[in-house]
Amino acid sequence: MKIDKLHALLVVISPRPTPTGQTNRIPHSSVPIVGETLLHHQIVYLRNQGITKLTLLTNSPPRMVEKSLSFAAEIGMKPRWFRLAEPCGISEALRSVLPLVYDELFVVLSGNTLFPCDLSILTKLHHAQRASATIALKFLAETSRYRTMVIDSHRRVTA
């Protein structure tokens, strides 16, 4: 499978508002890094990997995503936007969009983190193992900010 056939699903969830409707932080995807937002850097990363199909799953208002979608189109991607009704986790976001990508090979990225890896190698591994799903993991000494996964001796996720 060619990497340009891979469909990228980028999940960007804005922080949940307080009971008064306010949020005390901006979404991680909007944080500036070296003059551009994290979301901008993720789009560049995906395009540099050869990805042309991009679906942005987000509960953010249109004004927060229009610039990113326009930028993705400018650099040769076919972006689309799937509006989530409310803040949710990645699994709920995927459940919402799964019928749209059911018969495609897709990669899911969290809009909160930039974790570069070679997607062509990941795709080859996925096919070689005849896997239902393949997850790129990174060892971190400090995991308090992230969820953790347990893997067995065959490198399969067990918890």
VENTA-V911221 format. One line per field, one symbol per residue. ss: DSSP state (H for helix, E for strand, - for the rest). phi: phi as a letter, one per 30 degrees, with the letter a starting at -180 (. if undefined). psi: psi as a letter, one per 20 degrees, with the letter a starting at -180 (. if undefined). Layout:
ss = ???
phi = ???
psi = ???
//
This chain:
ss = --HHH-EEEEEE---------------HHH-EE--EEHHHHHHHHHHH----EEEEEE---HHHHHHHHHHHHH---EEEEEE------HHHHHHHHHHHH----EEEEE--------HHHHHHHHHH----------------------E-----E--
phi = .dddddcccccbcdedddedicbcbceedcddbhibdeeeddddeddddjdccbcccacddeddcedddddeddcjccdbbcdddaeaddddddedceedbeccdbccbddcbcbdaddddddddedddhddbbbdcbdbdccddbdcbcbcdcicdca
psi = pqhiipppoooopqqpqrhjjqqjqqqhiippolirqggghggggghhijphpppooqjqqhhiiggghggghhjjrnqrpopqhrprrghhgghhighhjgjqpqqpqpiiqonprohhggggggghilqhqpppqppphojhirqqqpqaijkqpi.
//
